[in-house]
Amino acid sequence: MESPLQEEDLFAFLDALGIKTETYRHALVFTVEEAQRERTHMPKGGGHCKSLFVRDKKKRRALVMVDENRQVDLKALSDTLGMGRLSFGSPDSLMAMLGVIPGSVTPFSLINAQVKAGEEPPLLVALDAAMMAKTPLYYHPLHNAATTAIAPDDLLRFIRACGYEPVTVDLDQAAPAQAS
C-alpha cells in the first residue's frame, strides 16, 4: 500500500458521497474501557462499536464490526462467517491491508483497501445485526484520538462505495444472516 489515507481524506470521501458525520475529539484510547471514560462530552445513546481484524489459517481475512459490549467467541464467529479457525491479524498485516494500527481498527479503514470494479475484495466485511439496529454508530476516523458518528444506512453506503458488499450477521444465532 502507498501511504495510507488520513482523516481529512476520509472526510472528503464521505462528503463526496453526501454522508454527514459528527466527530468528537478525545485523548488516545486503546481499549473499550478507555473509550468509555473519554466520551463524557458526547451525546448519550447510539451504538459505540469495536472492529475486529481477523484471519484464518488460509489467510482469508475479515473486518467485523460489533457493539463494544459484545463478547465475541472467535470459534462461533468463524462458523458464522464460514471461515476456518480465526485469530487476530498481525499489526503488520493490519497496516499493510487497512492502513491503521491496533486500537484504530474501523470500517472507515476500508478507504485504504478500496476494490476496483471486477476485482475480488481482499476481505469479508461483517456487521453485527444488533449493532446495526442502533443509531448513530460510532467508530474511529482512522486514528484513536477521535470518534465519528455515522447513520447505519450511511455506513452501508460508505462500505459499498469502497467496493465491498457487507454481510450482516446475527451473532446470537449459529448461521450467517443474509447480505445487508
Protein Blocks (a to p, Z undefined) as FASTA:
>chain_A
ZZdddfklmmmmmmmnopacddddddddfbfklmmmmmmmpceedjdddddddddfkopa
cdddddfklccdfklmmmmnopacdddddfklmmmmnopaehiacfklmmmmcccehiac
fbdcdddfklmmpccddddehiakbccdddfklmmmmmmmnopacddddfkbmbdcddZZ
